Amino acid sequence: MNASDIVFPARPVELRLRRPANQPSNLAAEQLRLQQDLAALQEREQNLRRYEEHLRAWQAQIEQGRTAAAVPVPALRSGSLTPFPQDESLKEAWAKLHRARELLEVEQRHLRDDRLLQLEEQQALAKREAALAAREARLEQREQQLAARETRTTSAGLLGLTRAPFHFARSVLPKS
């Protein structure tokens, strides 16, 4: 049986009643529709059973083929299935290949770890750089505030020194 022998109905089967069944005029039409739906469901069930039989036969063939050619083969350290099973140089070459593959996988893991570590360091460096930029901005603002305060006190002190003799003279001399 081929998979092409299995046929499914063209339209999906709808099981909901379209109109209330308690009306006597629609009862015959509903009964006919339900019989058609039942026939479609039975046809679908037969198709599914044939398909299930096909799958079971296929699975049996696969399992039968496995037991006939069942050779325990390890996942990575498989021997060669060539007509030269006793060839030592071939076994050595396979061993070298497997060892090289193991070394490659180890190097790939180390490289991945190094990349992750470098990414973490870059992120930490970016955070530190942002923190330093914010600290420099606060420091610059503080220096500007201090410089503005110093210029006010310096200009007021200088102004007081230049006016002091005149204030002294006004206080000593009589007002005229």
TORKE-74252 format. One record per residue: residue in three letters; x, y, z of N, C-alpha, C in turn. Coordinates in steps of 0.1 Angstrom, whole numbers, padded with zeros to 4 digits, always signed. Layout:
// residues N
ALAXYZXYZXYZ...
END
This chain:
// residues 176
MET+0008-0012+0000+0000+0000+0000+0009+0012+0000ASN+0006+0022-0008+0014+0034-0009+0006+0045-0001ALA+0013+0055+0002+0007+0067+0009-0002+0074-0001SER-0001+0072-0014-0010+0078-0023-0023+0072-0024ASP-0025+0060-0018-0038+0053-0018-0047+0059-0007ILE-0042+0067+0002-0050+0072+0013-0056+0085+0008VAL-0069+0086+0009-0076+0098+0005-0084+0104+0016PHE-0083+0117+0018-0091+0124+0028-0102+0132+0021PRO-0113+0134+0028-0124+0142+0022-0119+0156+0019ALA-0125+0162+0009-0121+0175+0004-0125+0186+0014ARG-0137+0185+0019-0141+0195+0029-0141+0190+0043PRO-0138+0199+0052-0138+0195+0066-0152+0191+0071VAL-0154+0182+0079-0167+0177+0084-0171+0187+0096GLU-0183+0192+0094-0188+0201+0104-0199+0194+0112LEU-0198+0194+0125-0207+0186+0133-0217+0194+0141ARG-0217+0207+0140-0226+0216+0147-0239+0216+0139LEU-0250+0217+0146-0263+0218+0140-0265+0233+0136ARG-0269+0235+0124-0271+0248+0119-0284+0255+0123ARG-0294+0247+0125-0307+0253+0129-0312+0244+0141PRO-0321+0250+0149-0326+0242+0160-0333+0229+0154ALA-0330+0218+0161-0335+0205+0156-0350+0202+0160ASN-0355+0211+0169-0368+0208+0174-0379+0213+0164GLN-0376+0219+0153-0386+0223+0143-0389+0211+0134PRO-0401+0207+0133-0405+0195+0125-0401+0197+0110SER-0402+0209+0104-0400+0210+0090-0385+0208+0087ASN-0376+0211+0096-0362+0209+0093-0356+0196+0097LEU-0365+0188+0103-0360+0175+0109-0355+0166+0098ALA-0362+0165+0087-0357+0156+0076-0344+0160+0070ALA-0343+0173+0068-0331+0179+0062-0319+0177+0072GLU-0321+0179+0085-0311+0177+0095-0307+0162+0095GLN-0316+0153+0094-0313+0139+0095-0305+0135+0083LEU-0308+0140+0071-0301+0137+0059-0286+0142+0060ARG-0285+0155+0065-0272+0161+0067-0263+0153+0077LEU-0270+0148+0088-0263+0140+0098-0258+0127+0092GLN-0266+0121+0084-0262+0108+0077-0250+0110+0068GLN-0251+0121+0061-0239+0124+0052-0226+0127+0060ASP-0228+0134+0071-0216+0136+0080-0211+0123+0086LEU-0220+0114+0089-0216+0101+0095-0209+0093+0084ALA-0214+0093+0072-0207+0086+0061-0193+0092+0059ALA-0192+0105+0059-0179+0112+0057-0169+0108+0068LEU-0174+0107+0081-0166+0104+0092-0162+0089+0091GLN-0171+0080+0087-0167+0066+0085-0156+0065+0075GLU-0158+0072+0064-0148+0071+0053-0134+0076+0058ARG-0134+0087+0066-0122+0092+0071-0116+0082+0081GLU-0124+0075+0089-0119+0065+0099-0113+0054+0091GLN-0119+0049+0080-0113+0039+0072-0100+0043+0066ASN-0099+0055+0061-0086+0060+0056-0075+0060+0066LEU-0079+0065+0078-0069+0065+0089-0065+0052+0093ARG-0074+0042+0093-0070+0028+0097-0060+0023+0086ARG-0063+0025+0074-0054+0020+0063-0040+0027+0065TYR-0040+0040+0068-0028+0047+0070-0020+0042+0082GLU-0027+0038+0092-0021+0033+0104-0015+0019+0101GLU-0022+0011+0093-0016-0002+0089-0004+0000+0080HIS-0004+0010+0072+0007+0013+0063+0019+0017+0072LEU+0017+0025+0082+0028+0030+0091+0033+0018+0099ARG+0025+0010+0104+0029-0002+0112+0038-0011+0103ALA+0034-0013+0091+0041-0022+0082+0055-0016+0079TRP+0055-0003+0077+0067+0004+0074+0077+0004+0086GLN+0071+0006+0098+0079+0005+0110+0085-0009+0112ALA+0077-0020+0109+0082-0033+0110+0093-0036+0100GLN+0092-0030+0088+0103-0032+0078+0116-0025+0083ILE+0114-0013+0089+0126-0006+0094+0132-0014+0105GLU+0124-0019+0115+0130-0026+0126+0136-0039+0121GLN+0130-0045+0111+0136-0058+0106+0150-0055+0099GLY+0151-0044+0092+0163-0040+0086+0174-0036+0096ARG+0169-0031+0108+0179-0027+0118+0185-0040+0125THR+0176-0050+0127+0181-0062+0134+0190-0070+0124ALA+0188-0069+0111+0196-0076+0102+0210-0070+0101ALA+0210-0057+0101+0223-0050+0100+0228-0043+0113ALA+0223-0049+0124+0226-0043+0137+0240-0046+0141VAL+0249-0035+0141+0262-0036+0145+0264-0026+0156PRO+0268-0029+0168+0269-0019+0178+0281-0009+0174VAL+0277+0003+0172+0287+0013+0167+0287+0025+0178PRO+0298+0027+0184+0298+0039+0193+0296+0052+0185ALA+0291+0062+0192+0288+0075+0186+0299+0081+0178LEU+0310+0083+0185+0321+0090+0179+0333+0081+0175ARG+0336+0071+0183+0347+0063+0180+0343+0051+0172SER+0337+0053+0160+0333+0042+0152+0344+0037+0144GLY+0344+0024+0142+0354+0018+0133+0350+0020+0119SER+0359+0018+0110+0356+0019+0096+0348+0007+0091LEU+0338+0010+0082+0331-0001+0077+0336-0004+0063THR+0349-0004+0061+0355-0006+0048+0358-0021+0047PRO+0362-0026+0035+0365-0040+0034+0379-0043+0040PHE+0386-0033+0047+0399-0036+0053+0398-0034+0068PRO+0391-0043+0075+0389-0041+0090+0402-0043+0098GLN+0412-0050+0092+0424-0053+0099+0435-0043+0096ASP+0432-0033+0088+0442-0023+0085+0446-0014+0096GLU+0458-0015+0102+0461-0008+0114+0464+0007+0110SER+0469+0010+0099+0471+0024+0095+0458+0032+0094LEU+0448+0025+0089+0435+0031+0088+0429+0034+0102LYS+0431+0024+0111+0426+0026+0125+0434+0038+0132GLU+0447+0039+0129+0455+0050+0135+0450+0063+0129ALA+0447+0063+0116+0442+0076+0110+0429+0080+0116TRP+0420+0070+0118+0407+0074+0124+0409+0079+0138ALA+0418+0073+0146+0421+0077+0159+0427+0091+0159LYS+0435+0094+0150+0441+0108+0149+0430+0118+0145LEU+0421+0114+0137+0409+0123+0133+0400+0125+0145HIS+0397+0115+0153+0389+0117+0164+0396+0125+0175ARG+0409+0123+0177+0416+0132+0186+0417+0146+0182ALA+0419+0148+0169+0419+0162+0163+0405+0169+0165ARG+0394+0161+0163+0381+0166+0165+0379+0170+0180GLU+0383+0161+0189+0382+0164+0203+0390+0177+0207LEU+0402+0179+0202+0410+0191+0204+0403+0203+0199LEU+0397+0202+0187+0390+0213+0181+0378+0217+0189GLU+0370+0207+0194+0359+0211+0203+0364+0218+0216VAL+0375+0213+0222+0380+0219+0234+0384+0234+0231GLU+0391+0236+0219+0395+0249+0216+0383+0258+0213GLN+0373+0253+0207+0360+0261+0205+0354+0265+0218ARG+0354+0256+0227+0348+0260+0241+0356+0271+0247HIS+0370+0269+0246+0378+0280+0252+0376+0293+0245LEU+0375+0293+0232+0373+0305+0224+0360+0311+0228ARG+0349+0303+0229+0336+0309+0233+0337+0315+0247ASP+0344+0308+0256+0345+0314+0270+0353+0327+0270ASP+0364+0327+0262+0372+0339+0261+0363+0351+0255ARG+0355+0348+0245+0347+0358+0239+0337+0364+0249LEU+0331+0354+0257+0321+0359+0267+0328+0367+0278LEU+0340+0363+0282+0347+0370+0292+0351+0384+0287GLN+0355+0385+0274+0359+0398+0269+0346+0407+0268LEU+0335+0401+0264+0323+0409+0264+0319+0415+0277GLU+0320+0406+0288+0317+0411+0301+0327+0422+0305GLU+0340+0421+0302+0349+0431+0305+0346+0444+0298GLN+0342+0443+0285+0338+0455+0278+0326+0462+0284GLN+0317+0454+0289+0305+0460+0295+0309+0467+0308ALA+0317+0460+0316+0322+0466+0329+0330+0479+0326LEU+0338+0479+0316+0346+0491+0312+0336+0502+0308ALA+0326+0499+0300+0317+0509+0296+0309+0515+0308LYS+0306+0507+0318+0299+0512+0330+0308+0521+0338ARG+0321+0517+0339+0331+0525+0346+0333+0538+0339GLU+0334+0538+0326+0336+0550+0318+0324+0560+0320ALA+0312+0554+0320+0300+0563+0322+0300+0569+0336ALA+0304+0561+0346+0305+0566+0360+0316+0577+0361LEU+0327+0575+0354+0338+0585+0355+0333+0598+0348ALA+0326+0597+0337+0321+0609+0330+0311+0616+0338ALA+0303+0609+0345+0293+0616+0354+0300+0622+0366ARG+0311+0616+0371+0319+0622+0382+0326+0634+0377GLU+0332+0634+0365+0339+0645+0360+0329+0657+0358ALA+0317+0654+0353+0307+0665+0351+0303+0671+0365ARG+0301+0663+0375+0298+0668+0389+0310+0677+0394LEU+0322+0672+0392+0334+0679+0397+0335+0692+0389GLU+0333+0692+0376+0334+0705+0369+0323+0715+0373GLN+0311+0710+0376+0301+0719+0381+0305+0725+0395ARG+0310+0716+0403+0314+0721+0416+0325+0731+0415GLU+0335+0729+0407+0346+0739+0405+0340+0752+0400GLN+0331+0751+0391+0325+0764+0386+0318+0771+0397GLN+0311+0764+0405+0304+0771+0416+0314+0777+0426LEU+0325+0770+0429+0335+0776+0438+0342+0788+0431ALA+0344+0787+0418+0351+0799+0412+0342+0811+0412ALA+0329+0809+0410+0319+0820+0410+0318+0826+0424ARG+0319+0818+0434+0318+0822+0448+0331+0831+0451GLU+0343+0826+0446+0355+0833+0449+0355+0847+0442THR+0350+0847+0430+0350+0860+0423+0341+0870+0430ARG+0330+0866+0435+0321+0875+0443+0328+0880+0455THR+0335+0871+0463+0341+0876+0475+0353+0884+0472THR+0361+0881+0461+0372+0889+0458+0368+0903+0453SER+0358+0904+0445+0354+0917+0440+0348+0925+0451ALA+0341+0919+0460+0335+0927+0472+0346+0931+0481GLY+0356+0924+0483+0368+0928+0492+0376+0939+0485LEU+0378+0938+0473+0386+0948+0466+0378+0961+0465LEU+0365+0960+0463+0357+0972+0463+0357+0978+0477GLY+0357+0971+0487+0357+0976+0501+0370+0983+0504LEU+0381+0977+0499+0394+0983+0502+0396+0997+0494THR+0390+0998+0483+0392+1010+0475+0382+1021+0480ARG+0372+1017+0486+0362+1027+0492+0365+1030+0507ALA+0373+1023+0513+0375+1024+0528+0380+1038+0531PRO+0390+1044+0524+0395+1057+0528+0384+1068+0527PHE+0375+1067+0517+0364+1077+0516+0354+1076+0527HIS+0351+1063+0531+0342+1061+0542+0348+1067+0555PHE+0361+1065+0557+0368+1070+0569+0368+1085+0569ALA+0370+1091+0557+0370+1105+0557+0356+1111+0560ARG+0346+1105+0555+0333+1110+0558+0329+1109+0572SER+0334+1099+0578+0331+1097+0593+0339+1107+0601VAL+0350+1111+0597+0359+1120+0605+0355+1134+0602LEU+0354+1138+0591+0351+1152+0587+0337+1156+0590PRO+0335+1168+0594+0321+1172+0597+0314+1174+0584LYS+0301+1172+0585+0293+1173+0573+0290+1188+0570SER+0291+1192+0559+0288+1206+0557+0276+1208+0549
END
